[in-house]
Amino acid sequence: MPFSAFLDYLQLEKNYSAHTVKAYATDLHEFQRFLQESFGEEDLQVVNYSQIRSWIVHLSENEISNRSINRKVSSLKAYYRFLLRIGEIDYSPLTKHKALKTAKKVQVPFSEDEIIRVLENIDDSTFEGIRDRFVVELFYSTGIRRIELIEIKLSDLDLASGVLKVLGKRNKERYIPLITSVKNTAVKYLEFRKEKIPLDCSYLFLTSKGEKLYESFVYRIINNYFSEVSGKLKKSPHILRHSFATHLLNQGANLNAVKELLGHSSLAATQVYTHNSIAELSKIHKQAHPRNNKN
């Protein structure tokens, strides 16, 4: 069976984003190429677990991380679940598969000082500069994902109401309030954008050539600016999202409110950000509690 039916199912019934569907397609075609090259086989419906295991070993030998391997195998699992659902197969070759062990990732957020220093270092007297400042401020003040920022349309930004509409995972819309400093930056960016970019461009963030931003471009914006002020190993849009959630929780924000702002479907996904908040509270507790001061 061609992958098209499965991909249509993900997009139309599961409401997965085009970006996610593309990732599934990439994983499936990659495994299919491996089957062809190693076993002379292209039909995933007749695959056995030993062949999948060979692919996993191949990926590991090519220094693909366990986390990435698990994601690729997860795509296969979803495909076989779909085939079971429509009656194309009677048994999934991945029924008894156990995910590879992965080291727990420690996400170290940027400090408030690092973010302030980045914003102070950005020259916002040019189109590129004010765009980059708007990108940094929006990430930090809203906690949106990189792909969500890229997909923002001009019509999604309502400065009069101070609200931004964001299209999240599974095409779920959410509305995020904008703080005053971000609205001010938005106004300045839109003025530069109007002078430089044709009016028929619907996306909010564009390159200097009037093209829609792409993921590696956005990553470079964040990585380049934060490399100047931070010695942290990872400097990415996701770390700004992490910083947004952590700093809100440190200031006493309600966990459910942070969950809604981040666009998480469950509270468990938001709770991963609480460990830094707890660490900060513990520090304050030790410094402020009268019994500790006496000791």
C-alpha positions in Angstrom: 0.0 0.0 0.0 1.4 3.5 -0.8 2.1 5.8 2.0 -0.3 8.5 0.7 -3.4 7.0 2.4 -1.6 7.0 5.7 -0.3 10.6 5.3 -3.8 11.7 4.3 -5.1 10.0 7.5 -2.6 12.0 9.6 -3.5 15.3 8.0 -7.2 15.0 7.6 -8.3 12.8 10.5 -5.6 13.4 13.1 -5.2 17.1 12.1 -1.4 16.9 12.2 0.4 19.9 10.7 2.1 19.7 7.3 5.5 19.9 9.0 4.7 16.8 11.2 3.2 14.8 8.2 6.4 15.6 6.2 8.5 14.2 9.1 6.5 10.9 9.1 6.9 10.6 5.3 10.6 11.2 5.5 11.0 8.4 8.1 9.0 5.9 6.1 10.8 6.6 2.8 14.1 6.4 4.6 13.2 2.9 6.0 12.0 1.9 2.6 15.3 2.8 1.0 17.1 0.8 3.6 15.0 -2.2 2.9 15.6 -1.9 -0.8 19.4 -1.5 -0.4 19.8 -4.2 2.3 17.1 -6.8 1.4 15.9 -6.0 -2.0 12.4 -5.3 -0.6 10.2 -2.2 -0.8 6.9 -3.5 0.7 6.7 -2.5 4.4 3.7 -4.8 4.9 5.8 -8.0 4.6 8.6 -6.7 6.9 9.7 -8.7 9.9 11.1 -7.4 13.2 14.7 -8.6 12.4 14.8 -6.3 9.4 13.6 -3.4 11.4 16.2 -4.3 14.0 18.9 -4.2 11.3 17.7 -0.7 10.4 18.0 0.4 14.0 21.6 -1.0 14.2 22.4 0.7 10.9 21.2 4.1 12.3 23.1 3.6 15.5 26.3 2.7 13.6 25.9 6.0 11.7 25.9 7.8 15.1 22.2 8.7 15.0 21.1 9.4 18.6 18.8 7.0 20.5 16.3 9.8 20.8 16.2 10.3 17.0 16.1 6.5 16.4 13.1 6.2 18.8 11.3 9.0 16.9 11.9 7.2 13.5 10.7 3.9 14.9 7.6 5.7 16.3 6.7 6.8 12.8 6.9 3.1 11.7 4.7 2.1 14.7 2.1 4.7 13.7 2.1 3.4 10.1 1.6 -0.2 11.2 -1.2 0.8 13.6 -2.9 2.5 10.6 -2.5 -0.7 8.5 -4.0 -2.8 11.4 -6.9 -0.3 11.7 -7.9 -0.6 8.0 -7.3 -4.4 8.0 -4.3 -4.5 5.7 -2.2 -6.5 8.2 -3.0 -8.8 11.1 0.1 -8.2 13.2 2.5 -5.4 13.6 6.2 -6.4 13.5 6.8 -3.7 16.2 4.3 -5.1 18.8 7.0 -6.2 21.2 9.6 -3.6 20.4 11.0 -1.6 23.3 12.3 1.9 22.8 16.0 2.5 23.2 17.1 4.1 26.5 17.8 7.8 26.3 19.6 10.2 28.6 17.3 12.7 30.3 17.8 16.0 28.6 18.4 18.9 30.9 17.1 22.1 29.4 18.9 25.1 30.9 16.9 28.2 30.3 18.5 31.6 29.5 18.7 33.9 32.5 16.7 37.2 32.5 20.0 39.0 32.3 21.1 37.1 29.2 17.8 38.0 27.4 18.1 41.7 28.4 21.7 41.8 27.1 20.6 40.3 23.8 17.9 42.8 23.3 20.3 45.6 24.2 22.8 44.3 21.6 20.3 44.2 18.6 20.6 47.2 16.3 16.9 47.7 15.4 17.5 50.6 13.0 17.3 48.3 10.0 14.6 45.9 8.7 16.7 42.9 9.6 17.5 44.2 13.0 13.9 45.1 14.0 12.7 41.8 12.6 15.2 39.9 14.7 14.3 41.9 17.8 10.6 41.1 17.2 11.4 37.4 16.8 13.4 37.3 20.1 10.8 39.3 22.0 7.9 37.2 20.7 9.5 33.9 21.5 10.3 35.1 25.0 7.0 36.9 25.8 4.7 34.2 24.3 6.5 30.9 24.5 5.4 29.9 21.0 7.1 27.2 19.0 9.5 27.9 16.1 7.1 26.5 13.5 4.3 28.5 15.0 6.2 31.7 14.6 7.1 30.9 11.0 3.4 30.3 10.1 2.0 33.5 11.7 0.1 35.6 9.1 -0.3 39.4 9.2 -4.0 38.8 9.9 -3.2 36.8 13.0 -1.7 39.9 14.7 -4.3 42.1 16.4 -2.5 45.1 17.9 -5.7 46.9 18.7 -6.7 44.1 21.0 -3.2 43.2 21.9 -3.7 39.5 21.0 -1.9 37.1 18.7 -3.6 34.1 17.1 -1.3 31.0 16.9 -1.9 27.8 15.0 -0.5 25.0 17.1 -0.1 21.3 16.9 -3.0 19.4 15.2 -4.2 22.8 13.9 -5.4 23.9 17.3 -5.8 27.6 17.5 -5.0 29.6 20.7 -4.9 33.3 21.5 -2.0 34.8 23.4 -2.0 38.3 24.9 0.9 40.6 24.0 2.7 42.8 26.5 3.2 46.5 25.7 6.9 46.3 24.8 6.2 43.6 22.2 3.3 45.7 20.7 5.7 48.6 20.4 8.3 46.5 18.6 5.5 45.1 16.4 4.5 48.6 15.3 8.0 49.5 14.4 8.6 46.3 12.6 5.4 46.7 10.5 6.6 50.2 9.5 9.9 48.8 8.2 8.1 45.9 6.6 5.6 48.1 4.7 8.5 50.1 3.2 10.6 47.1 2.2 8.1 44.2 1.4 5.3 44.1 -1.1 1.8 44.2 0.5 0.7 40.9 -1.0 3.0 38.9 1.3 0.7 37.3 3.9 3.2 36.0 6.4 4.3 38.3 9.3 8.0 37.4 9.4 9.9 37.5 6.1 13.5 37.6 4.9 14.9 40.8 3.4 14.0 39.3 0.0 10.3 39.1 1.0 10.4 35.3 1.4 8.8 33.3 4.3 11.2 32.4 7.1 12.3 28.8 7.4 13.4 26.7 10.4 17.2 26.9 10.1 16.9 30.7 9.4 15.0 31.2 12.7 17.4 29.0 14.6 20.4 31.0 13.3 18.8 34.3 14.5 18.5 33.0 18.1 21.8 31.1 18.1 23.8 34.0 16.7 22.5 36.6 19.2 22.6 34.4 22.2 26.1 33.1 21.4 27.4 36.6 22.1 26.1 36.7 25.7 25.6 33.1 26.8 28.0 30.2 27.4 25.2 27.7 27.5 25.6 24.7 25.3 22.2 24.9 23.6 21.0 28.2 22.2 17.8 27.7 20.3 14.2 28.9 19.9 13.1 26.0 22.1 15.3 27.3 25.0 13.6 30.6 24.7 10.2 28.8 25.0 11.7 27.0 28.0 12.9 30.3 29.5 9.4 31.8 29.0 7.7 29.0 31.0 10.4 28.8 33.7 10.5 32.5 34.4 6.6 32.7 34.6 6.6 29.8 37.1 9.4 31.4 39.1 7.2 34.5 39.4 4.3 32.4 40.7 2.3 31.9 37.5 -0.4 29.2 37.7 0.7 26.0 36.0 -2.6 25.6 34.2 -2.3 29.1 32.8 1.2 28.4 31.5 -0.1 25.1 30.0 -2.7 27.1 28.0 -0.1 29.7 26.8 2.3 27.0 25.7 -0.5 25.1 23.8 0.1 21.8 25.6 -2.6 19.2 25.5 -1.9 17.9 28.9 -0.6 19.2 32.2 2.1 16.5 32.3 3.8 18.2 29.3 4.0 21.5 31.1 5.3 20.0 34.4 8.7 19.3 32.8 9.3 23.1 33.2 8.7 23.0 37.0 12.0 21.6 38.1 13.8 24.9 37.6 10.9 26.7 39.3 11.2 24.4 42.3 14.9 24.9 42.4 14.4 28.7 42.5 11.8 28.4 45.2 14.1 26.2 47.3 16.8 28.8 47.0 14.5 31.6 48.1 13.1 29.4 50.9 16.6 28.8 52.3 17.5 32.4 52.1 14.3 33.8 53.6 13.1 31.2 56.2 13.8 32.5 59.7 14.9 29.1 61.0 17.5 28.8 58.3 18.8 32.3 59.0 19.2 31.5 62.7 21.4 28.5 61.7 
